[in-house]
């Protein structure tokens, strides 16, 4: 089964504190039955070609790692996802991580054009 949330990681992490923080969060998530797919990347072939992560690594190289990828969209790169990102994207129950879920993440296809009426999607913007 493909995972919705994948973290593409460098073979050698430059920021040990960031890695340790993330690994502690992964352990807490695992205790709650939530798994994160982690992929160590020695080259670009480890990254799904149908993702923004692949495009970013093609442009910037492996220095863009780590990259957190949710359904093919980059959530964060250059550092591991923080607890708030994990809680929001993985729908983590309250009390598992250092923070609780704030709300569902906005996906670009869910966003409606801005209008002045104050109700999302209630009016059709003028062209």
Backbone as CSV, one residue per row, in Angstrom:
resi,resn,N_x,N_y,N_z,CA_x,CA_y,CA_z,C_x,C_y,C_z
1,UNK,0.839,-1.188,0.000,0.000,0.000,0.000,0.879,1.244,0.000
2,UNK,0.591,2.179,-0.875,1.342,3.430,-0.908,0.942,4.303,0.265
3,UNK,1.928,4.997,0.803,1.683,5.910,1.913,1.280,7.273,1.389
4,UNK,0.441,7.972,2.142,0.086,9.343,1.801,1.203,10.307,2.195
5,UNK,1.905,9.996,3.285,2.926,10.883,3.839,4.281,10.169,3.781
6,UNK,5.195,10.735,3.022,6.526,10.137,2.843,7.570,11.179,3.201
7,UNK,8.608,10.750,3.887,9.747,11.629,4.143,10.946,11.059,3.404
8,UNK,11.424,11.826,2.420,12.635,11.472,1.689,13.803,12.057,2.467
9,UNK,14.742,11.198,2.848,15.832,11.601,3.734,17.188,11.470,3.056
10,UNK,18.139,12.313,3.465,19.492,12.159,2.944,20.167,10.942,3.577
11,UNK,21.147,10.390,2.889,21.893,9.252,3.439,22.663,9.670,4.691
12,UNK,23.133,10.917,4.709,23.840,11.461,5.870,23.160,12.776,6.256
13,UNK,22.644,12.818,7.470,21.937,14.015,7.935,22.934,15.054,8.438
14,UNK,22.755,16.301,7.992,23.642,17.388,8.416,23.224,17.998,9.746
15,UNK,21.948,17.863,10.094,21.434,18.456,11.327,20.954,17.340,12.259
16,UNK,21.840,16.872,13.107,21.537,15.732,13.986,20.403,16.047,14.959
17,UNK,20.333,17.287,15.461,19.276,17.653,16.405,17.904,17.570,15.740
18,UNK,17.807,18.029,14.495,16.559,17.964,13.742,16.149,16.508,13.530
19,UNK,17.107,15.662,13.164,16.835,14.238,12.962,16.368,13.584,14.263
20,UNK,17.037,13.874,15.361,16.662,13.285,16.657,15.262,13.708,17.073
21,UNK,14.920,14.974,16.862,13.576,15.469,17.179,12.535,14.720,16.358
22,UNK,12.791,14.579,15.053,11.875,13.884,14.162,11.738,12.413,14.552
23,UNK,12.842,11.755,14.853,12.784,10.341,15.226,11.994,10.126,16.511
24,UNK,12.087,11.057,17.459,11.283,10.965,18.684,9.792,11.059,18.334
25,UNK,9.452,11.943,17.412,8.059,12.070,16.973,7.593,10.807,16.255
26,UNK,8.449,10.240,15.422,8.104,9.007,14.697,7.842,7.872,15.687
27,UNK,8.640,7.789,16.748,8.420,6.754,17.776,7.058,6.951,18.451
28,UNK,6.714,8.196,18.788,5.419,8.477,19.419,4.277,8.127,18.474
29,UNK,4.420,8.467,17.208,3.398,8.128,16.222,3.258,6.616,16.092
30,UNK,4.387,5.914,16.061,4.367,4.458,15.971,3.640,3.826,17.144
31,UNK,3.826,4.382,18.346,3.126,3.875,19.529,1.621,4.052,19.401
32,UNK,1.201,5.054,18.609,-0.227,5.311,18.385,-0.745,4.577,17.138
33,UNK,0.126,3.774,16.516,-0.278,3.006,15.341,-0.224,3.785,14.034
34,UNK,0.476,4.925,14.031,0.588,5.746,12.831,1.994,5.593,12.278
35,UNK,2.081,5.130,11.067,3.376,4.893,10.426,3.655,5.951,9.369
36,UNK,4.898,6.351,9.269,5.363,7.269,8.239,6.350,6.506,7.373
37,UNK,6.164,6.597,6.067,7.139,5.987,5.172,8.371,6.883,5.123
38,UNK,9.519,6.299,5.355,10.789,7.020,5.305,11.654,6.363,4.248
39,UNK,12.162,7.191,3.327,12.959,6.684,2.224,14.318,7.376,2.242
40,UNK,15.377,6.594,2.447,16.733,7.140,2.399,17.137,7.234,0.932
41,UNK,17.570,8.431,0.533,17.873,8.697,-0.875,19.374,8.853,-1.089
42,UNK,19.952,7.896,-1.771,21.350,8.015,-2.169,21.452,8.657,-3.553
43,UNK,20.323,8.595,-4.293,20.212,9.260,-5.587,18.724,9.505,-5.857
44,UNK,18.420,10.210,-6.923,17.045,10.624,-7.221,16.114,9.468,-7.553
45,UNK,16.667,8.316,-7.899,15.821,7.187,-8.290,14.927,6.695,-7.151
46,UNK,15.235,7.062,-5.916,14.426,6.639,-4.772,13.155,7.468,-4.620
47,UNK,13.037,8.560,-5.374,11.923,9.492,-5.234,10.909,9.263,-6.350
48,UNK,9.626,9.263,-5.979,8.558,9.087,-6.958,8.612,10.189,-8.008
49,UNK,8.614,9.795,-9.271,8.681,10.766,-10.363,7.397,11.567,-10.503
50,UNK,6.310,11.103,-9.918,5.031,11.816,-9.978,4.837,12.713,-8.766
51,UNK,5.892,13.319,-8.282,5.774,14.171,-7.104,6.546,15.470,-7.289
52,UNK,6.136,16.471,-6.514,6.874,17.728,-6.494,8.281,17.508,-5.938
53,UNK,8.436,16.518,-5.073,9.736,16.214,-4.481,10.757,15.868,-5.557
54,UNK,10.335,15.088,-6.529,11.219,14.707,-7.630,11.666,15.952,-8.398
55,UNK,10.701,16.818,-8.707,11.020,18.049,-9.439,12.004,18.921,-8.663
56,UNK,11.791,19.043,-7.359,12.681,19.861,-6.531,14.096,19.295,-6.508
57,UNK,14.224,17.986,-6.354,15.557,17.370,-6.326,16.220,17.463,-7.697
58,UNK,15.438,17.414,-8.760,16.008,17.617,-10.101,16.603,19.029,-10.219
59,UNK,15.953,20.014,-9.612,16.421,21.401,-9.680,17.561,21.684,-8.716
60,UNK,17.417,21.231,-7.460,18.357,21.617,-6.402,19.323,20.517,-5.983
61,UNK,19.091,19.321,-6.426,19.930,18.208,-6.020,19.525,17.662,-4.664
62,UNK,20.292,16.714,-4.175,19.967,16.053,-2.911,20.108,16.973,-1.707
63,UNK,20.659,18.159,-1.888,20.743,19.123,-0.783,19.371,19.616,-0.351
64,UNK,18.345,19.403,-1.168,16.981,19.797,-0.807,16.391,18.879,0.269
65,UNK,17.022,17.723,0.505,16.539,16.763,1.496,16.867,17.234,2.907
66,UNK,16.063,16.846,3.879,14.884,15.991,3.790,13.693,16.741,3.207
67,UNK,12.792,15.955,2.613,11.560,16.489,2.052,10.396,15.670,2.609
68,UNK,9.412,16.366,3.169,8.173,15.712,3.591,7.176,15.896,2.459
69,UNK,6.582,14.803,2.019,5.730,14.777,0.848,4.378,14.203,1.247
70,UNK,3.319,14.952,0.978,1.957,14.484,1.257,1.201,14.402,-0.062
71,UNK,0.860,13.196,-0.471,0.139,12.951,-1.717,0.798,13.620,-2.916
72,UNK,2.134,13.580,-2.951,2.879,14.124,-4.081,3.184,15.600,-3.997
73,UNK,2.737,16.258,-2.925,2.958,17.685,-2.736,3.942,17.896,-1.592
74,UNK,4.880,18.806,-1.767,5.871,19.082,-0.723,5.213,19.805,0.440
75,UNK,5.407,19.259,1.630,4.922,19.870,2.866,6.022,20.743,3.462
76,UNK,7.236,20.241,3.460,8.396,21.015,3.903,9.651,20.368,3.318
77,UNK,10.693,21.174,3.195,11.964,20.618,2.723,13.116,21.355,3.384
78,UNK,14.248,20.689,3.409,15.429,21.258,4.039,15.501,20.981,5.527
79,UNK,14.403,20.518,6.084,14.344,20.110,7.494,13.224,19.089,7.642
80,UNK,13.258,18.364,8.729,12.216,17.372,8.973,10.931,18.063,9.412
81,UNK,9.767,17.456,9.125,8.510,18.085,9.528,8.411,18.193,11.049
82,UNK,7.846,19.308,11.508,7.668,19.492,12.952,6.390,18.795,13.414
83,UNK,6.173,18.792,14.716,5.012,18.087,15.263,3.687,18.662,14.766
84,UNK,3.616,19.985,14.561,2.358,20.565,14.088,2.024,20.066,12.685
85,UNK,3.020,20.010,11.830,2.823,19.498,10.478,2.373,18.043,10.520
86,UNK,3.037,17.240,11.324,2.670,15.828,11.447,1.252,15.676,11.988
87,UNK,0.915,16.438,13.030,-0.413,16.340,13.643,-1.502,16.705,12.646
88,UNK,-1.285,17.761,11.882,-2.301,18.222,10.940,-2.466,17.281,9.749
89,UNK,-1.377,16.864,9.154,-1.463,16.043,7.948,-1.819,14.593,8.226
90,UNK,-1.437,14.091,9.388,-1.682,12.681,9.690,-2.898,12.469,10.578
91,UNK,-3.608,13.548,10.906,-4.804,13.463,11.744,-4.502,12.725,13.047
92,UNK,-3.442,13.167,13.718,-2.959,12.532,14.941,-3.895,12.865,16.107
93,UNK,-4.294,11.869,16.884,-5.138,12.144,18.053,-4.420,13.073,19.038
94,UNK,-5.200,13.900,19.721,-4.640,14.811,20.724,-3.847,14.032,21.772
95,UNK,-2.743,14.621,22.192,-1.929,14.048,23.259,-0.807,13.135,22.799
96,UNK,-0.755,12.790,21.529,0.299,11.893,21.045,1.603,12.662,20.840
97,UNK,1.524,13.813,20.202,2.708,14.640,19.944,2.714,15.841,20.887
98,UNK,3.702,16.691,20.749,3.833,17.852,21.628,2.769,18.918,21.366
99,UNK,2.048,18.793,20.248,0.969,19.718,19.886,-0.240,18.911,19.418
100,UNK,-1.389,19.553,19.394,-2.602,18.921,18.895,-2.919,19.449,17.505
101,UNK,-3.731,18.710,16.804,-4.132,19.093,15.457,-4.867,20.431,15.499
102,UNK,-4.492,21.326,14.576,-5.176,22.616,14.462,-6.318,22.534,13.466
103,UNK,-6.112,21.819,12.390,-7.133,21.717,11.354,-6.601,20.973,10.164
104,UNK,-7.498,20.634,9.276,-7.099,19.900,8.075,-6.225,20.786,7.202
105,UNK,-5.192,20.224,6.599,-4.344,21.027,5.716,-5.091,21.424,4.455
106,UNK,-4.858,22.632,4.003,-5.480,23.100,2.764,-4.724,22.528,1.581
107,UNK,-5.443,21.972,0.654,-4.852,21.499,-0.586,-5.159,22.536,-1.655
108,UNK,-4.267,22.736,-2.577,-4.422,23.799,-3.558,-5.725,23.693,-4.339
109,UNK,-6.218,22.498,-4.565,-7.453,22.356,-5.319,-8.692,22.617,-4.458
110,UNK,-8.527,22.787,-3.141,-9.632,23.083,-2.241,-9.857,24.578,-2.078
111,UNK,-8.914,25.386,-2.504,-8.989,26.814,-2.263,-9.842,27.484,-3.337
112,UNK,-10.751,28.300,-2.895,-11.620,29.031,-3.805,-11.019,30.404,-4.074
113,UNK,-11.318,31.004,-5.211,-10.839,32.355,-5.476,-11.388,33.325,-4.441
114,UNK,-10.612,34.353,-4.141,-11.046,35.346,-3.167,-12.217,36.149,-3.705
115,UNK,-13.138,36.478,-2.825,-14.237,37.352,-3.189,-14.529,38.259,-2.000
116,UNK,-15.351,39.254,-2.197,-15.600,40.211,-1.135,-16.829,39.896,-0.298
117,UNK,-17.550,38.844,-0.648,-18.793,38.581,0.077,-18.557,37.914,1.427
118,UNK,-17.390,37.306,1.626,-17.066,36.701,2.915,-17.491,35.264,3.076
119,UNK,-18.088,34.660,2.071,-18.458,33.253,2.165,-17.747,32.466,1.079
120,UNK,-17.039,31.465,1.475,-16.231,30.654,0.550,-17.120,29.961,-0.467
121,UNK,-16.867,30.245,-1.728,-17.552,29.560,-2.809,-18.998,29.967,-3.019
122,UNK,-19.475,30.988,-2.307,-20.884,31.367,-2.418,-21.142,32.267,-3.628
123,UNK,-20.114,32.902,-4.138,-20.304,33.762,-5.288,-19.288,33.416,-6.355
124,UNK,-19.548,33.865,-7.533,-18.632,33.620,-8.648,-17.868,34.898,-8.903
125,UNK,-16.528,34.862,-8.773,-15.750,36.093,-8.991,-15.862,36.569,-10.429
126,UNK,-15.829,37.879,-10.598,-15.875,38.462,-11.935,-14.562,38.230,-12.634
127,UNK,-14.633,37.995,-13.938,-13.423,37.765,-14.724,-12.967,39.044,-15.343
